[in-house]
């Protein structure tokens, strides 16, 4: 061993020890390794945060939000996979870009302007953030008053981002509103701020579902039903008339709506929809022009399907009680829709309407194809004109005396 130590480093075949590394170099190497580790951790953290924020959210079975007292049902589903909505969103973004996004809220203006150099990314962001399901349920108020309602907005994409934004503003909303209460593991905000006007009085967040209620009691019911719906499938909880109304619709449409008349909900909705400048309400259209008393209607249903940026399909279905002469009702509805489609108001709006009215299963179904949809949407965005519809101004519908007499077949 001594001979080996004496001759170490001499000649070939012997081990040689490298000279010691200068302290400065060791320090630089340690810093480089530390920075690399921190960068790796940072990248992994960013990837993890992005995955967390962009993880898909659950969509509820919207029927689970109904109850045996429900008289109004409305569901809007904005789906980024829908070809018609994609085309409409692309057209809308192109229009907003040409307007420099001036028609949007200041915060959205700043966001879209920053992404202006990447139009594809901007459109993708719009599609992702706008993938929502909105469900409204109405139930009779006390002493025959207008319906109380609850609304549930479910974010399909970036639900954790929505939750983060909601919770960041929660303290500010508590200060501006009437306070808050703990309910079923959520924070129920009391929105009795006068700035909300006749809007919602309660709001809560359950996972990726934002719940509103016209009263605190309705908001609590909304929270209860969302929690129940998240547990799994349940039997259809709505009344039989509402079940039939929903079954009469195309479940794949972008918008579905149903109103029953057992408790007078359809009449209350029609009267509330009338604007002061309109000559008469939907009640008069049914009872005077169509000569169809609302008590003879079992339910009314409608669905809307956006098929492209220039075309949408609107369908209505009226289910009548026994004793109504459906051929006469079909002829009167066809006369009314024809007069509306040819009215000066609709012609000036730019849309072109084609329709068909048929008898079907104890009722009448109306199919209206709306063409040149984007032309009207663009005019509406630029000039704020009203959407064409029966009751929106004089001359947009015939007077009661213009309806065809029973048995007339020239339509």
Protein Blocks (a to p, Z undefined) as FASTA:
>chain_A
ZZmmmmgoiaehiacddddddfklmmmmmmmmmmmmmmmmmmmmmmmmmmmmmpccdddd
fklmpcfkbcbdcdddddfklmklmmmmmmmmmmmmmnoommpcfklmmmmmmmmmmmml
mmmmmmmmmmccddddddddeehiacddddddddfbhklmmmmmmmmmmmmmmmmmnbdc
deehiacdddfbfklmmmdfbdcdehjaccddfbfklmmmmmmmmmmmmnoccddfbdfk
lmmmmmmpcfkbmbdcdddfknommmmmmmmmpcfklmbdfklmmmmmnopafklpfbdc
dddddfbfkbccddddddddehiafklmmmmmmmmmmmmmmpmklmmnopacddddddee
hiacdddddehklmmmmmmmmnopacddehiaghiaccfklpccehiakZZ
